C-alpha cells in the first residue's frame, strides 16, 4: 500500500495501517531520515511519489485538496494496472472527477473518498464515504484493516459533494459563532451570549431546524431589516460583519426566490 500525504489524517492512517500492511509513504515535507517526522511514524517513508506508488495494490491520497490533482498526476505513470487509487482529500467534485479520469486512463481504478469526521478523534474508525468505480472494493480492503468506509454508489465526486455540503453547514456555523461571540465581547455581553449560544445549539432538533427555514420564508422582509440592523451594530462595534451581512443578503434573496425545497416543506 502507498500513502500520499502525512498531515494530520495521514499520520493517523500511517500509525494505524503501518503494522497491518506493507506500507510506503511520501510527503515532500518529510524527507526520509528527517528526525522531524516524529518517533515511530513510519519505517516505509520514501523520497518520491513514484517510489511510494510503484507496485502498490492500493494508493490512499490524503493530501490537501489544493494538491490532490498534482499528486494524482505524479502518480498515474507509476500505477500498477488494476490498482486502487483512493483520493480522500477535501477537493471539489469536479476535481475528483478529473482525478478519476486520470486514474482510469492509466488502467487503474479510482475511488472518491470523503472523511466525514475529525480523524484524531476516531483514528482508523473515522467514517469515510466512498463513491466511484472502486468504492466497493476499497470498502472491503478498508474494513479488513480496521477502517470504516461506506460505499454510496454513484460516480467520483458524489462523496465529495456530501462532505462539502456538510462543510457549508458546519464551517458556516463555526464562522457565525466566531463573529457573534466577537461582537458580544465588544458589546460587553460575552458571558451572557456564550450561555445563549450553548443553550441554542444543544437544544436544536428537527423542529428547531424547520422553524429556522419556515420562519425565513414567512417573515423574510422583517428578518432582512433585523439583520441590516445587526450589521450596523457590528460595524459600530468595529467587528467585521462578514457573516451577518451575508445572512441579510441570503434572507433578502429568499424574499425574491423562496426557500429551497426540504423534506416535509411546502412545494
N, C-alpha and C positions, 0 to 999 in steps of 0.2 A: 504494500500500500504506500502511496505517496500523499504527503500533506503539504499544501502550499499556504503559507501564512502562519506566523507564530505570534499573533496578537493575543488578546485575552482569550478568545474562543479557541484559537489554535493551540495555545499552551494547555488548556484543559483537555482537548482531544488528544494531544500528544501524550500527556501523562496517563490518560485513561486507556488509550489504544496501544501505546508502546509495548506494554507487557503481553499483549494478546496477538499481535501481528508483526510481521517483518515490515518495519516502518522506516521510510526515508522522508525527511522533511527539509523544506527550503524556505528561507526568508532572507532577503538581502540585508535585513537589519541584524541578522545573527550569523556571522561567518563561522564556519567550523573551527573549534578550538578557542573561540572567544569566551572568556570567563563570564562575560556579561549575560550569556544565555541562561544563567541560573543553574543551581545544582540539580542534577538528576533530570534535566529537561528531556534529553533525548540523546541516545548514542548514535542515532542514524542521521544526524544533521549533516547535510551536504552543501556544496558550494554553488550549485546552479539548479535552475528549474529543470533542465534536461536530465541532469544526474538523478534528480528525485523521481521524475516521471517515467523514465525509460524502463520498460519491462513491467511496470506496475499493473496489477489487475484492477485496482480501484485507486482513483485520484480524488481526494477531497480538497477543494479550494476554499479557504476561509480568509481570503484577502479582503481588503476594503472594497466596497462597491466600485470606487473610482479606479481600482487596479484590476478588477475582475477580467475585463476584456483583454488587457495586456497579458495577464498571467495565462489566460487560455491560449492566446495567440502564440506565446512562447512554448506552450505545452504540446500543441497539436502535432508538430513534426515528430515528436518522440512518443506519442501514444501508441500503445500496442493495439492492434485490431481487436475490437470487441471489448476493450477496457471500458470501465465505467468512469465518467468524469462528472463528479457531483460538485456543482458550484453552490456553496452555502453563503455567499456574500449577500449583503443587502444592496442589491442592484435593481435598477428599473426593469420591469417586464420586457421591454424592448431589448435591453442589453442581454437578458437571459436567453431570449430567442436567438440573438446573434451568436451567443456562446454556443448554443445547441447546434446551430448551423455549422459553425467551425468544427465542432467535435464530430458531428455526423459525417461531414465531408472527409474527415480523416479516418473514417471506418470505425470510430468508437461510439459509445452510447452516452447520451447526455442526461443529466438529472438537474433539475432546478430545485434546490433545497432552501427552505426558509426557516431560520431559527426563531422560534416563537416565544422565547422567554430568556432572561439573563442566564448565560452559561455558567458563571461562577456559582450560582445558587444550586443548580441541579447536576452539574457535571455532565457525564455521558448521558444521563437520563433526561437532559433538556429536550422538550418536544420540538420536533422538526417536521414540517410538511414537505412532501416531495411530489413534484409533477414532472412530466416529460417521459420520454421513451423508456428510460431506465429506472423509473420510480419504484416499481415493484421489486426489481432485482436489488436496488440499493437498500430498500427497507428490509429485505431478507438478510443481506450482509450485515446491516447495522444492528438489527435485532439480535443476531448471533453473537455480537460483540458488545452488548450492553447499551446500545443506543436506542432512542425512542423516535423512530421515523414512521410517519403515517403517510402512505401514498394516497393521493387525492384524485388520481386520474388527470386527464387533460394534457395540455402541452406545456413546454417550458415557458415560464412567465406567469403561469397560474398560481403557483405557490408564492412567488414574489409579490404578486398583486395582493394576496391576503396579508402578507407581512407588512406591506407598505400602507394598506388601509388601517391596520392596527396602529402603525406608526403615526398616521394622521391624527388618530384619536389620542393615543397615549402621550406622544410628544407634544401634541397641542394642549392637552390638559396640563402637562408639565410647564409649558411656556405660560399658560394662563395663570397657574398658581404662582409662578415666579413674579409675573407682572403685578398680580393683585397683592401678594404679600409685600412686595417692594413699595407699592402705593400705600398699603396700610402702615408700614413702618414710617413712611414720610408724613403720614397724617397723624401719627402718634396713637395708632389703633392696632398695633401689631399683635398683641396678645389676644384682644377680642377677636380679630379676624382669624387668627390661627385656629381658635376653638370653633369658629363658624365654619371654616374650611373643612376641618376634620369631621365635624358633625354632618356636613352636607355630603361629603364623599362616602363616609361609612354608612349613611342612611339611604344611599341610592339603590333603587331596584328598578324593575321594568316599568312600573307605573310612573316612577320619577322620570325615567328617560322619555316615556311617551308624553308626559306633561311638558317636558322641555320642547319637544318638537311641535306638539299641537298648540302650545301657547304661543310659539313663534308665528304659527300660521294665523291664529285667531287675533293676536294683539300685536301684529308686526309693526304698525306705524307707531304705536305708543312705545314699543321697545326700542325702536330706532331712535326716538327722541331721548329716551333714557340713556342709551349708550353714547349718544352725542354729548350729553351732559357729563357722563363718566369720562369721556375722552378729554373734555375741557378741564375736569378736575385733576386728572393725571398730569396734564400739561402745566397746570398751576402748581402742582407739587414737584415739578421738574422730573417726573417719571415718564420715560418714553412710552406712549400709549399704543405700541405696535399691535398687540393682540386685541386691545379694546377697540381701536379704530377698525380693525379687520372684522370684529364682531358686528359693529354697526354697519359696515359695508355688506356683510353677508345677510343680515336681517333686512336691510333695505332691498337687496336682490329678491328675498323671499316675498316681499310685498308685491313684487312685479311678476315673478315667475311661479310662485307657490312652492310648497315643500316637495322634496324628493319623496318618492313612494317608500313606505316602510311597512312591515307586516302588521296587519290589522288597522292600518291607517286608511283615511278616505282616498279613494282613487279618482 
